Structure formats: structure tokens, C-alpha cells
């Protein structure tokens, strides 16, 4: 299990010429990646802990793979992180070096760290002192033998979004990474013949662990688009790609492109490419049912969803041979236990009951770095992780995510209302381009349902009463929005998730 990337143990052998990684035309074979990461592993073996400036580049892949092979924990850094948050992450994780590409411009907060520059094209690495002067140094180690590593050794420390305070570093052991990727291998029939296409950021679980380490663990290939575009997706899927990973924002843009009339430039090529893919996978947030249906109508293929978190990696997923069901994220993956719990801690057993999702299994993180209090608070006495997500479980074990307990479960007039189902109905209205639903304090109802709407035609948005009736007719009267607020765009983070706390701040 500790041998996370078996295909990279030697730069020679029958797999050496197989493509491992491709970024915008730059191609790394397994032999080249093994050689480059092995050389870099020798330079950082004494680092203790390293930060990686996780731009969407092949240098990030080499850096992360090298650290894993050296047995050195990786702290991926989002290049768009603000100064104060970056300072917090560096102080909390205390890396001794930062790995970056040759042309990455690093902020002043990283100036005191040893800088190791990685150049995928040149196949070279160079150390820079904090002052910027080149520092020499002979290799001091290299890839660590499997026998020297423990399944509980930290592989990565990934920082959460920090919606309720400063970001916390989730320590992900090698055991959790291997368990999640192997569970997906079984569920999705993921093999060395698969070529994964995506354009996800590489500082997060979705893009880095699933989107890069997943293919590399299987001995397959990953093609990163650099920047997402429907044309790029069509090109890579049509030229050998078998799987596509994306977030709802990306699939929404694909659905918009597919809505163009047949014969429109690029539209038919995109439809054919998506139809030919083995798996279309969406994650990081719920994919609206309206987009599910538009893609299926144009391609004959269904998008499948899975559910995971930074702290748990992957929890559930619709199987490759399972029934795609819009609005669900499938059953628990092999090895994962899942239960629903009421506010008072009572375990819910009735199908479709609404409760907090709790999970346990080998996919769980080790804890929050330097935060034993937060680690303890996130777990029950018997070892279940409190996800903070609210959901239901259908009769056949498929899980439906209602949303975050703090922002997506609305208690109004004695009813528990999930924001997600109202959002899906609003998105089906022809006058609505984007929608989010939140709860707001109400003296009579406890909370009232508030809809935040981006209209198709900003000059003539659908009336609030029309939208309320639209929801009431399709769901129930108590689920209708009591307030409608119109926006030019919804605030989203780098993974396309709607930042609902920002909506209330407005």
C-alpha cells in the first residue's frame, strides 16, 4: 500500500516509453517522469516537509511525485492564495523548502525558504538560497524503499477552505490516498489503458490526488488542458482520452456549448467526443439536474457523480456499471462506512430520512495539523468523522447530498428543507441562468427560503412571484422562496463551488 506509484520505481523497463503526463503539448513518459522525480527526490530527501507552488504545470507533477518517492510530506500551495492566508499556511505547516517551476513568480512570504526550481523541459533542478543566489549541494538521498515507509506516514497536508476560521491542514496519510484510489479503481474499472482528461487545479484533492496520482497509480495517463475549454475537451477526448473529470461549472459550460444548433462549429465535434468517452465524472459540488439532462440529450451519455472531502478523500461514487441517477452520488465505495445522524446524535435508519453524513474507513485523514482540539471535535467517540454535510440515502443505498449543514439545510416552519432540490427546480426555469438558495432568519418561520438568481436576461428577470410559484408547483408550497435577490454572477471559488457565506455578506 505504501508504494503509491509502482510504475515510477524505475526509469527503465517495458513501461518506460508509455505516456504518463501531457500538458499543452509537453509530454512526459513514465521513464522520463521516473528519472526526473528520482533526481529531485535526492535533492529534497532531507527537507522534512516541502511546499509545492501548485500551478497547473508538469513541474508540479514532478515535484509532488518526487516528494512522495522521497517520503517527504507535500503541502500544495494555491498560487492564488492571498498574503495573510499564505502566511498562516506557512507558519502552520513549517516547510523547509518550496518547489516551483522555473518561471513561477513566488511571493515575498516564500523568500525565506530554500527554493528548488524544477524545469520539466530541461530536465534539471536547481536550488536557490533565500536571497535568490544559486546554492549548490549534492544529492543527499533519493526514493525511499517501500519497506522504510509506513501506511500512516503523511503523504500530503492539504489546507481546507477556512470558511469557519483560518484554514486547517488535513494530514492525508499514504494509506488514505491508496485506499481511495484503489476503491475508485474497483468502482470505475480504472486501468492502465485509461487516459484521463481534465483542467482542474492541482492544489486540491480533486485535481491532484484523483486527477494526477489516480492515473499514475494505475499506470495510465493524464492529459491536463492547462485552461478549461470545450474545444480542448473535444480535442483530447477525440484523440484517445477515455475519461473526463470536471466540476459543475465546467459541465455547465459544456452543456451550453452543446445547446448550439447542430452543425455549429465545434458543437458536433464536442458531442461526438463526449459520447465516445468511457466515463464522464463530476465532483466537488452537485451537478444541477438541468445540466445532466442537457448533456445526456446531446450525447447519449450520462455524467456520473462522486462525493468526497479533503478530510475523507472519496466516500461514495456511482459505479461504471451502475445506474447513473441525476441528483445522487452513488453508494459508499468499498471499505467506506456511511451513516446519517440526527441533531441529537440518534442514528437514522429510515430511507430518505434527512441527517448529517458521518463516515469512517481507511480513506480518512490522520487529523488536523497542530489542531488536536479540532481533530477531536470532528470525530465521534466511536471514530466516525462528522462531515458537516446533510443528505439522504435511497432504498438501494444511493446517497443524495442536500448540502452543507451550516448553509444548505433550512429549517422553516417545522420542515427540514434542502437547498439543492430548490436550486435544481429554479435552474429548470427558462429565465434562470444560475441559482443558489440559502436560509435567512425569520421571526415567524424560524428561517425563510431565499433564492439568489442570475437571470438569463438581466434587463427582464422573471418575477419573484413567478419563481415562487414555479417551485411550489414542482416541490411543495413550504419550499417556495419567500425572497428573491438578483445578481450578475454568483461568487465561486477555484473549484466552482458557490460561496454562500459571501452571498449573506452582500
C-alpha positions as CSV (number, residue, x, y, z in Angstrom):
1,X,0.0,0.0,0.0
2,X,2.8,2.4,0.8
3,X,4.2,2.0,-2.7
4,X,1.8,4.7,-4.1
5,X,3.2,4.8,-7.6
6,X,4.6,1.5,-8.6
7,X,5.1,2.3,-12.3
8,X,7.6,5.0,-11.3
9,X,10.0,2.8,-9.4
10,X,12.5,2.6,-12.3
11,X,13.2,4.8,-15.3
12,X,13.7,1.7,-17.4
13,X,11.5,-1.3,-18.2
14,X,8.6,-2.1,-20.5
15,X,6.5,0.8,-19.3
16,X,9.2,3.4,-19.7
17,X,8.0,4.7,-23.1
18,X,4.4,4.9,-22.0
19,X,3.0,8.4,-21.8
20,X,2.4,9.4,-18.2
21,X,1.6,13.1,-18.3
22,X,0.9,15.7,-21.0
23,X,0.5,19.4,-20.5
24,X,-0.3,21.5,-23.6
25,X,2.0,19.5,-25.8
26,X,4.7,18.8,-23.3
27,X,4.8,15.0,-22.8
28,X,6.5,13.1,-20.1
29,X,6.8,9.3,-20.4
30,X,7.0,7.1,-17.3
31,X,10.7,6.7,-17.8
32,X,11.2,10.5,-18.0
33,X,9.0,11.1,-15.0
34,X,10.7,8.4,-13.0
35,X,14.1,9.8,-13.8
36,X,13.2,13.5,-13.1
37,X,11.3,12.7,-9.9
38,X,14.1,10.4,-8.7
39,X,16.7,13.1,-9.2
40,X,14.6,15.7,-7.4
41,X,13.8,13.2,-4.6
42,X,17.5,13.0,-4.0
43,X,17.7,16.8,-3.5
44,X,14.8,17.1,-1.1
45,X,15.2,13.9,1.0
46,X,16.4,15.9,4.0
47,X,13.7,18.6,3.7
48,X,11.4,17.3,6.4
49,X,8.4,18.9,4.7
50,X,8.1,20.7,1.4
51,X,5.7,23.2,-0.1
52,X,4.8,22.9,-3.8
53,X,3.8,26.0,-5.7
54,X,0.9,24.0,-7.3
55,X,0.4,25.8,-10.7
56,X,-1.2,23.7,-13.4
57,X,2.2,22.6,-14.9
58,X,4.2,19.5,-15.4
59,X,6.7,20.8,-12.9
60,X,4.0,20.5,-10.2
61,X,3.6,16.8,-11.1
62,X,7.3,16.2,-10.9
63,X,7.6,18.0,-7.6
64,X,4.7,16.1,-5.9
65,X,5.8,12.7,-7.3
66,X,9.4,13.4,-6.1
67,X,8.3,14.2,-2.6
68,X,6.1,11.1,-2.4
69,X,9.0,9.0,-3.6
70,X,11.3,10.6,-1.0
71,X,8.9,10.0,1.8
72,X,8.6,13.8,2.3
73,X,5.1,15.3,3.1
74,X,3.8,17.7,0.5
75,X,2.0,21.0,1.2
76,X,0.3,22.1,-2.1
77,X,0.0,25.9,-2.3
78,X,-2.7,27.6,-4.3
79,X,-0.9,30.2,-6.4
80,X,-4.0,32.5,-6.0
81,X,-3.9,32.4,-2.2
82,X,-3.8,35.8,-0.5
83,X,-0.9,37.0,1.6
84,X,-2.5,36.6,5.0
85,X,-3.8,33.1,4.3
86,X,-0.4,32.1,2.7
87,X,1.4,33.4,5.8
88,X,-0.9,31.3,8.0
89,X,-0.3,28.1,6.0
90,X,3.4,28.5,6.0
91,X,3.6,29.2,9.7
92,X,1.3,26.3,10.5
93,X,3.0,23.7,8.2
94,X,6.6,25.0,8.6
95,X,8.0,23.7,5.3
96,X,11.8,23.9,4.9
97,X,11.7,24.3,1.1
98,X,9.4,25.3,-1.7
99,X,9.4,23.5,-5.1
100,X,8.3,25.6,-8.1
101,X,8.6,25.9,-11.9
102,X,11.5,27.9,-13.5
103,X,9.3,30.8,-14.3
104,X,6.9,30.9,-11.3
105,X,7.0,34.2,-9.6
106,X,6.9,33.5,-5.9
107,X,5.5,36.0,-3.3
108,X,7.7,37.5,-0.6
109,X,6.2,35.2,2.0
110,X,8.3,32.4,0.5
111,X,11.5,34.3,0.3
112,X,13.0,32.8,3.5
113,X,12.5,29.3,2.2
114,X,15.0,27.3,0.2
115,X,13.7,27.4,-3.3
116,X,14.1,24.4,-5.6
117,X,13.3,25.1,-9.2
118,X,12.0,22.3,-11.4
119,X,12.2,22.5,-15.2
120,X,10.3,19.7,-17.0
121,X,11.5,20.7,-20.4
122,X,15.2,20.9,-19.5
123,X,15.1,18.0,-17.1
124,X,17.0,20.0,-14.5
125,X,16.6,21.2,-10.9
126,X,18.4,24.0,-9.2
127,X,18.4,25.2,-5.6
128,X,18.2,28.9,-4.8
129,X,19.0,30.4,-1.5
130,X,16.5,32.7,0.2
131,X,18.4,35.6,-1.2
132,X,18.0,34.4,-4.7
133,X,21.6,33.3,-5.2
134,X,22.2,29.9,-6.6
135,X,23.1,27.3,-4.0
136,X,24.8,24.1,-4.8
137,X,24.5,20.9,-2.9
138,X,24.9,17.3,-3.8
139,X,22.0,14.9,-3.8
140,X,21.6,13.5,-0.2
141,X,19.1,10.7,-0.7
142,X,16.5,9.6,-3.2
143,X,13.4,7.5,-3.5
144,X,12.8,5.7,-0.2
145,X,12.4,1.9,-0.3
146,X,8.8,0.7,0.3
147,X,9.9,-1.1,3.4
148,X,11.0,2.1,5.1
149,X,7.6,3.8,4.8
150,X,4.5,3.2,6.9
151,X,0.9,3.4,5.6
152,X,0.4,6.0,8.3
153,X,3.2,8.3,7.1
154,X,1.9,11.6,5.9
155,X,1.7,11.9,2.1
156,X,0.1,15.4,1.8
157,X,-1.1,18.2,4.0
158,X,-4.0,19.9,2.2
159,X,-5.5,23.0,3.7
160,X,-9.2,23.4,3.9
161,X,-11.1,26.4,2.6
162,X,-11.3,28.0,6.0
163,X,-15.0,29.0,5.8
164,X,-15.3,29.0,9.6
165,X,-11.8,30.3,10.6
166,X,-8.2,30.0,9.4
167,X,-7.6,27.1,7.1
168,X,-6.8,23.8,8.8
169,X,-4.2,21.4,7.4
170,X,-5.7,18.0,6.8
171,X,-2.9,15.4,7.1
172,X,-3.5,12.7,4.5
173,X,-1.5,9.5,5.1
174,X,-0.3,7.2,2.3
175,X,-2.9,4.7,3.5
176,X,-5.8,7.1,2.7
177,X,-4.5,8.0,-0.7
178,X,-4.0,4.4,-1.7
179,X,-7.4,3.3,-0.3
180,X,-9.4,5.9,-2.1
181,X,-7.7,5.4,-5.4
182,X,-8.0,1.7,-5.2
183,X,-11.7,1.9,-4.3
184,X,-12.2,4.1,-7.4
185,X,-10.2,1.5,-9.5
186,X,-12.7,-1.1,-8.4
187,X,-15.8,1.1,-8.9
188,X,-14.8,2.6,-12.2
189,X,-12.9,-0.3,-13.8
190,X,-10.0,2.1,-13.9
191,X,-7.0,0.5,-15.7
192,X,-3.6,1.4,-17.3
193,X,-5.4,1.8,-20.6
194,X,-7.4,4.8,-19.4
195,X,-6.4,8.3,-20.5
196,X,-7.8,10.9,-18.1
197,X,-8.6,14.4,-19.4
198,X,-9.1,17.4,-17.0
199,X,-8.3,21.0,-16.3
200,X,-8.7,21.0,-12.6
201,X,-6.3,23.0,-10.2
202,X,-3.5,20.9,-8.8
203,X,-3.6,22.2,-5.2
204,X,-6.6,20.3,-4.2
205,X,-7.7,16.7,-3.7
206,X,-9.8,16.6,-6.9
207,X,-7.2,17.7,-9.4
208,X,-4.1,16.5,-7.7
209,X,-4.9,13.2,-5.9
210,X,-7.7,11.9,-8.1
211,X,-6.7,13.7,-11.3
212,X,-2.9,13.1,-11.3
213,X,-2.0,10.4,-8.7
214,X,-5.0,8.4,-9.8
215,X,-3.8,7.8,-13.3
216,X,-0.2,7.4,-12.2
217,X,-1.1,4.7,-9.6
218,X,-2.9,2.7,-12.3
219,X,0.0,3.1,-14.8
220,X,-2.3,5.1,-17.2
221,X,-2.0,8.7,-18.5
222,X,-3.3,12.1,-17.6
223,X,-3.7,15.0,-20.1
224,X,-4.1,18.4,-18.5
225,X,-5.6,21.1,-20.6
226,X,-4.0,23.9,-18.7
227,X,-7.1,26.1,-19.1
228,X,-10.5,24.6,-19.5
229,X,-12.3,25.0,-22.8
230,X,-14.9,22.9,-24.6
231,X,-12.6,22.8,-27.7
232,X,-9.8,21.4,-25.5
233,X,-12.0,18.7,-24.0
234,X,-13.2,17.7,-27.5
235,X,-9.7,17.6,-28.9
236,X,-8.2,15.4,-26.1
237,X,-11.2,13.0,-25.8
238,X,-11.3,12.6,-29.6
239,X,-7.6,11.8,-29.7
240,X,-7.5,8.9,-27.2
241,X,-9.0,10.3,-23.9
242,X,-11.2,7.8,-22.2
243,X,-12.3,9.7,-19.0
244,X,-13.1,13.3,-18.2
245,X,-13.0,14.8,-14.7
246,X,-14.7,18.2,-14.1
247,X,-16.6,20.3,-11.7
248,X,-20.2,21.5,-12.3
249,X,-19.1,24.9,-13.7
250,X,-17.2,23.0,-16.4
251,X,-20.0,20.7,-17.3
252,X,-22.4,23.7,-17.3
253,X,-20.2,25.3,-20.0
254,X,-20.1,22.0,-21.9
255,X,-23.9,21.9,-21.8
256,X,-24.1,25.5,-23.0
257,X,-21.8,24.6,-25.9
258,X,-24.0,21.6,-26.7
259,X,-27.1,23.7,-26.8
260,X,-25.8,25.3,-30.0
261,X,-27.6,24.2,-33.2
262,X,-26.3,21.0,-34.8
263,X,-23.7,21.9,-37.4
264,X,-22.4,24.9,-35.4
265,X,-18.6,25.0,-35.4
266,X,-17.2,22.8,-32.7
267,X,-20.6,21.7,-31.4
268,X,-20.8,18.3,-33.2
269,X,-17.2,17.5,-32.5
270,X,-17.8,18.1,-28.8
271,X,-20.9,15.9,-28.8
272,X,-19.1,13.1,-30.6
273,X,-16.1,13.3,-28.2
274,X,-18.2,13.2,-25.1
275,X,-20.3,10.4,-26.5
276,X,-17.1,8.4,-27.1
277,X,-15.7,8.8,-23.6
278,X,-15.8,5.8,-21.2
279,X,-16.6,7.9,-18.2
280,X,-17.7,11.5,-17.6
281,X,-17.3,12.3,-13.9
282,X,-18.3,15.4,-12.0
283,X,-17.4,16.2,-8.4
284,X,-16.6,18.9,-5.8
285,X,-20.2,20.1,-5.9
286,X,-23.6,18.9,-7.0
287,X,-24.2,19.0,-10.8
288,X,-27.6,20.5,-11.4
289,X,-30.1,18.1,-12.9
290,X,-30.8,20.5,-15.8
291,X,-27.2,20.2,-16.9
292,X,-27.3,16.4,-16.5
293,X,-30.3,16.3,-18.9
294,X,-28.8,18.6,-21.5
295,X,-25.6,16.7,-21.8
296,X,-27.4,13.3,-21.9
297,X,-29.8,14.6,-24.6
298,X,-26.9,15.8,-26.8
299,X,-24.5,12.9,-26.4
300,X,-26.5,9.9,-25.2
301,X,-24.0,9.7,-22.2
302,X,-24.7,10.3,-18.6
303,X,-22.4,12.2,-16.2
304,X,-21.8,10.3,-13.0
305,X,-21.0,11.9,-9.7
306,X,-19.0,11.0,-6.6
307,X,-18.7,12.5,-3.2
308,X,-15.6,13.3,-1.2
309,X,-13.9,15.8,1.0
310,X,-10.4,17.0,1.8
311,X,-10.5,15.1,5.1
312,X,-12.1,11.9,3.8
313,X,-10.9,11.7,0.2
314,X,-13.6,9.6,-1.6
315,X,-16.7,8.4,0.2
316,X,-19.2,7.4,-2.5
317,X,-19.4,7.1,-6.2
318,X,-21.7,5.8,-9.0
319,X,-20.1,2.7,-10.4
320,X,-19.1,2.4,-14.1
321,X,-21.7,-0.4,-14.4
322,X,-24.2,1.3,-12.1
323,X,-27.3,3.3,-13.0
324,X,-26.5,7.0,-13.4
325,X,-29.1,8.9,-11.4
326,X,-29.0,12.7,-11.6
327,X,-29.0,14.2,-8.1
328,X,-27.3,11.3,-6.4
329,X,-23.6,10.5,-5.8
330,X,-24.0,6.7,-5.7
331,X,-23.4,4.2,-2.8
332,X,-20.5,4.1,-0.4
333,X,-17.2,3.0,-2.0
334,X,-15.6,-0.3,-1.0
335,X,-14.2,0.0,2.5
336,X,-16.2,3.1,3.4
337,X,-19.0,3.0,6.1
338,X,-21.6,5.7,6.0
339,X,-24.5,6.7,8.3
340,X,-26.9,9.5,8.8
341,X,-27.3,11.1,12.2
342,X,-30.0,13.3,13.7
343,X,-29.1,16.6,15.6
344,X,-29.3,14.8,18.9
345,X,-26.9,12.1,17.8
346,X,-29.5,9.4,17.0
347,X,-28.6,7.2,14.0
348,X,-31.3,7.4,11.3
349,X,-32.3,4.1,9.6
350,X,-35.3,5.1,7.5
351,X,-34.8,5.5,3.8
352,X,-34.8,9.1,2.7
353,X,-34.5,10.5,6.2
354,X,-32.5,13.7,6.3
355,X,-29.4,13.8,8.6
356,X,-25.8,14.7,8.9
357,X,-23.5,12.3,6.9
358,X,-20.8,10.6,9.0
359,X,-18.2,8.2,7.6
360,X,-15.3,6.0,8.7
361,X,-12.9,3.8,6.9
362,X,-9.3,3.7,5.6
363,X,-9.9,6.8,3.4
364,X,-9.9,9.1,6.5
365,X,-7.3,11.7,7.2
366,X,-5.0,11.4,10.3
367,X,-6.1,14.6,11.8
368,X,-5.6,18.4,11.5
369,X,-2.0,19.5,11.8
370,X,-1.3,21.1,15.1
371,X,-5.0,21.1,16.0
372,X,-5.9,18.1,18.3
373,X,-8.9,20.1,19.5
374,X,-10.3,20.4,16.0
375,X,-9.5,16.8,15.2
376,X,-11.3,15.6,18.3
377,X,-14.3,17.8,17.6
378,X,-14.6,16.4,14.1
379,X,-14.9,12.8,15.3
380,X,-17.4,10.9,17.4
381,X,-16.3,8.8,20.3
382,X,-16.6,5.7,18.2
383,X,-14.4,7.0,15.3
384,X,-16.9,8.4,12.8
385,X,-16.0,11.6,11.0
386,X,-18.6,14.3,11.1
387,X,-18.7,15.6,7.5
388,X,-21.0,18.6,8.2
389,X,-22.8,17.6,5.0
390,X,-26.5,16.7,5.1
391,X,-28.0,14.0,2.9
392,X,-30.4,11.1,2.5
393,X,-30.0,7.5,1.5
394,X,-32.3,5.9,-1.0
395,X,-33.7,2.4,-0.6
396,X,-30.9,0.9,-2.7
397,X,-28.1,2.7,-0.9
398,X,-27.6,5.7,-3.3
399,X,-26.7,8.8,-1.4
400,X,-28.2,12.2,-2.1
401,X,-26.4,15.3,-0.8
402,X,-28.7,18.0,0.5
403,X,-25.8,20.4,1.2
404,X,-23.7,21.7,4.0
405,X,-25.4,21.6,7.4
406,X,-24.4,25.2,8.1
407,X,-25.6,26.7,4.8
408,X,-27.8,24.3,2.9
409,X,-30.2,22.8,5.4
410,X,-33.0,25.3,6.0
411,X,-35.4,24.7,8.9
412,X,-38.6,26.6,8.0
413,X,-42.0,26.3,9.7
414,X,-41.0,23.0,11.2
415,X,-39.8,21.5,8.0
416,X,-36.3,20.5,7.0
417,X,-35.6,21.8,3.5
418,X,-32.6,21.0,1.4
419,X,-31.3,23.9,-0.7
420,X,-30.2,21.7,-3.5
421,X,-33.6,20.5,-4.6
422,X,-34.9,24.0,-4.8
423,X,-31.8,25.1,-6.8
424,X,-32.4,22.3,-9.3
425,X,-36.0,23.4,-9.9
426,X,-35.0,27.1,-10.2
427,X,-32.4,26.1,-12.8
428,X,-35.1,24.4,-14.9
429,X,-36.9,27.8,-15.3
430,X,-36.1,29.2,-18.7
431,X,-35.4,32.7,-17.3
432,X,-32.8,31.5,-14.8
433,X,-29.1,31.1,-15.7
434,X,-27.7,30.4,-12.2
435,X,-29.3,30.0,-8.8
436,X,-28.4,29.5,-5.2
437,X,-30.7,29.0,-2.2
438,X,-30.0,29.9,1.4
439,X,-31.9,30.3,4.6
440,X,-32.4,33.6,6.4
441,X,-33.7,34.3,9.9
442,X,-37.4,34.8,10.0
443,X,-39.5,35.8,13.1
444,X,-42.4,33.6,12.1
445,X,-40.9,30.6,10.3
446,X,-37.6,30.4,12.1
447,X,-35.9,30.6,8.7
448,X,-37.2,31.6,5.3
449,X,-36.1,30.3,1.9
450,X,-34.0,32.9,-0.1
451,X,-33.2,32.5,-3.7
452,X,-30.2,34.2,-5.3
453,X,-30.8,34.3,-9.1
454,X,-28.7,35.2,-12.1
455,X,-31.3,35.8,-14.8
456,X,-30.8,34.9,-18.5
457,X,-32.0,38.4,-19.4
458,X,-30.8,40.8,-16.7
459,X,-33.0,43.5,-18.2
460,X,-36.1,41.5,-17.8
461,X,-35.7,38.9,-15.0
462,X,-38.5,36.5,-14.0
463,X,-40.7,38.0,-11.3
464,X,-40.2,36.7,-7.7
465,X,-43.8,35.6,-7.6
466,X,-43.3,33.6,-10.8
467,X,-40.3,31.8,-9.4
468,X,-42.0,31.1,-6.1
469,X,-45.0,29.5,-7.9
470,X,-42.6,27.6,-10.2
471,X,-41.0,26.0,-7.1
472,X,-44.3,25.4,-5.2
473,X,-45.9,23.6,-8.1
474,X,-43.0,21.2,-8.5
475,X,-42.0,20.6,-4.9
476,X,-44.3,21.8,-2.2
477,X,-45.7,25.2,-1.1
478,X,-43.4,25.4,2.0
479,X,-40.3,25.1,-0.2
480,X,-41.0,28.2,-2.3
481,X,-38.6,31.1,-2.0
482,X,-40.0,33.9,0.2
483,X,-37.4,36.3,-1.0
484,X,-35.6,36.5,-4.4
485,X,-32.5,38.5,-4.9
486,X,-31.0,39.1,-8.4
487,X,-27.2,39.1,-9.1
488,X,-25.0,39.5,-12.1
489,X,-23.0,36.4,-11.1
490,X,-22.7,34.0,-8.1
491,X,-19.5,34.1,-6.1
492,X,-17.5,30.9,-6.7
493,X,-14.2,29.5,-5.5
494,X,-11.5,28.0,-7.7
495,X,-13.3,24.7,-7.9
496,X,-16.6,26.3,-9.0
497,X,-18.3,25.9,-5.6
498,X,-20.8,28.7,-4.8
499,X,-19.5,30.6,-1.7
500,X,-22.8,31.0,0.1
501,X,-21.3,32.8,3.1
502,X,-20.3,35.5,0.6
503,X,-23.9,35.9,-0.5
504,X,-25.0,36.7,3.0
505,X,-22.1,39.2,3.3
506,X,-23.6,41.0,0.4
